[in-house]
Amino acid sequence: MRQPTHRARRSASLVATAAALLALATACGQEKGDQSPNGRNVGNEAPAKDGYSAGDDYGAAKDEAAAEPKAAGQLAVWESKKLGRVVTDSEGFTLYRFDKDSARPPKSTCDAACLAAWPVVAADGAKAAPGVDESLLGEVTAADGAKQLTIDGWPMYRYAKDTKPGDAKGQGVGGAWHAAAPDGEKASARAAGPAPAGTAPADPAGLSTREDPELGEIVVDRNGMTVYRFTKDSAWPIKSNCVGACAEKWPAVAPVPEADAEGVRKKGYMTYDRPDGGKQQTIDCWPLYTFSGDKKPGDTNGQGVGGAWYAASPDGKAVGAPE
């Protein structure tokens, strides 16, 4: 049988490469592009487990090295059907508290072997979740000397076996580890109780839509707050041009598992690595934000600000933006 020539093999390789690039471009709603987007697909929420059959309180081998403390950034709240209101870091990862620690005075008892499974959440740069009192945040010195974030005095940790936003595999490990609520208490569906009047419905999706009387169907977060697009961003490549003071006024929407998003476009539903080190959810590859000037569900005070900020539609378009 005649073997393919070198030129034929090279042509076939180029065709395959071009096809792969086209598939990526199409995912972001584009026909063509010259570089790949800085993003990844977010996996489905993993169900919380009662614990691991570990021989200690840690759930990891004692000879593993402790991970470097990682900043929490802008804290957020995840509404879990099993656990109620759970506090997460800016990337959507669950934060935990340890029963053997204390809050008054704040004290971390997780030693080197423990820190291999339960990395410290660094205090530097942490910001309270929307609607949570900033004065609840503090710091304590961990066993490895790191400055560890505390919420109402309780030291905060991540769990090494949580691999994606929405995981809560550390819940109940050793009977001593618990997902933390936004006020530092143990997360509990019973403790969460009914939502106050005027707030979003209990256990809403991480992202969903509502019908605004003036704007039509727009995207909202799990707290019912309007989600926005910035027309100075780009979707191919994915890029946010809102950093520094802008990012404080327009907080990035933290990653939301695809299974926890209802009524929004799933094509181009990706996580973006922001230039300031955080992670941000996108729809159709467009970065998403909320507005600090919105004080309650239903507010759209950010609409049209600076001629560049507009509510996001379910397919990622900027509602009302000039064509």
C-alpha positions, 0 to 999 in steps of 0.5 A, spaced: 500 500 500 502 506 498 504 510 504 502 518 505 507 523 502 510 528 508 506 533 504 499 529 505 501 528 512 503 535 514 496 537 510 492 533 514 495 535 521 494 542 519 486 541 517 486 537 524 489 543 528 484 548 524 478 544 526 480 544 533 481 552 533 474 553 529 471 549 535 474 553 540 472 560 537 465 557 535 464 556 543 465 563 544 460 565 539 465 567 534 467 565 527 474 566 527 480 568 532 487 568 532 488 565 539 485 561 544 480 564 550 483 564 557 477 560 560 475 553 562 468 549 563 466 549 570 463 542 572 457 540 576 456 541 583 459 535 587 454 533 592 456 534 599 458 528 603 458 526 610 465 525 611 471 520 609 473 514 613 480 517 615 483 515 621 484 522 623 481 529 623 484 531 617 483 526 611 490 526 608 496 523 609 500 526 614 507 526 610 504 531 605 506 538 605 502 544 607 499 548 601 501 555 600 496 560 603 491 562 598 488 569 598 480 569 599 479 575 595 472 577 594 468 572 599 461 570 596 455 566 598 453 559 595 446 557 597 446 549 598 440 545 598 443 540 603 447 545 607 444 552 607 448 558 606 455 557 605 461 562 604 466 561 598 472 564 596 472 569 590 473 562 585 467 559 588 471 554 593 467 552 600 471 555 606 471 551 612 471 551 620 474 546 625 471 544 631 478 544 635 479 551 634 476 557 638 473 563 636 474 567 643 480 568 643 481 566 635 486 560 635 488 555 630 490 548 632 491 545 625 498 543 625 503 541 619 500 535 618 493 537 618 495 543 613 496 538 608 489 537 607 486 543 610 490 549 607 490 556 610 485 561 607 490 567 607 487 574 610 490 579 606 485 582 601 479 578 603 473 582 603 466 580 606 460 577 602 455 582 599 450 583 605 455 581 610 458 585 616 465 587 614 467 587 621 466 580 622 473 579 618 479 578 622 486 574 622 490 569 626 497 566 626 496 559 623 501 554 626 505 555 620 506 562 621 501 564 616 496 570 617 489 566 616 483 569 615 477 569 621 470 570 620 467 572 627 473 569 630 473 562 627 479 561 622 478 559 615 480 553 611 479 550 604 479 542 603 485 539 598 480 534 596 475 540 593 477 540 586 472 545 583 467 550 585 461 547 588 465 542 592 463 541 599 467 534 600 470 536 607 463 537 610 463 532 616 470 529 615 473 527 622 466 529 625 470 536 626 470 539 620 464 543 617 462 548 611 462 555 614 456 560 614 457 567 612 457 569 619 462 564 621 457 559 624 457 552 621 453 552 615 446 549 616 440 548 612 435 549 618 439 555 621 438 558 614 431 559 615 426 563 611 429 569 607 427 576 609 422 580 606 424 583 599 430 578 598 431 573 593 427 566 594 430 561 598 435 556 594 435 560 588 440 558 582 447 561 582 445 564 576 438 565 573 433 570 569 428 575 571 423 579 567 424 586 568 419 591 566 423 596 562 429 591 560 426 585 559 429 578 561 435 579 564 440 575 568 441 575 576 445 572 581 443 567 587 441 573 591 437 576 585 442 582 584 442 584 577 448 582 573 452 586 568 456 586 562 462 591 560 462 593 553 469 595 553 471 587 555 472 582 549 469 575 548 475 573 543 479 573 547 476 573 553 478 579 557 476 584 562 478 591 562 475 592 569 480 592 574 483 596 580 478 601 583 473 599 577 473 592 580 471 594 587 465 598 584 463 592 579 465 586 583 466 580 578 461 574 578 464 568 581 464 562 578 458 558 578 457 551 576 453 550 570 448 545 573 447 551 578 445 556 572 438 556 569 435 559 563 442 562 561 446 560 554 451 554 556 455 555 549 461 559 551 459 558 559 466 558 562 471 561 567 475 566 566 482 567 569 482 575 571 488 579 571 488 581 578 488 573 580 481 572 581 476 568 577 470 570 573 464 567 570 462 568 563 456 567 559 458 566 551 465 568 553 463 575 556 465 577 563 459 578 568 459 583 574 454 586 579 454 593 581 455 596 588 450 601 587 445 596 587 442 595 594 436 590 593 434 585 588 431 588 582 435 594 582 438 596 575 442 602 578 448 600 573 444 600 567 447 605 562 453 607 567 458 611 563 455 609 556 459 602 557 455 598 563 448 594 561 444 588 564 446 582 561 441 578 557 441 570 558 445 569 551 450 574 554 448 580 550 448 587 553 441 589 554 440 596 551 447 597 548 448 601 542 448 597 536 
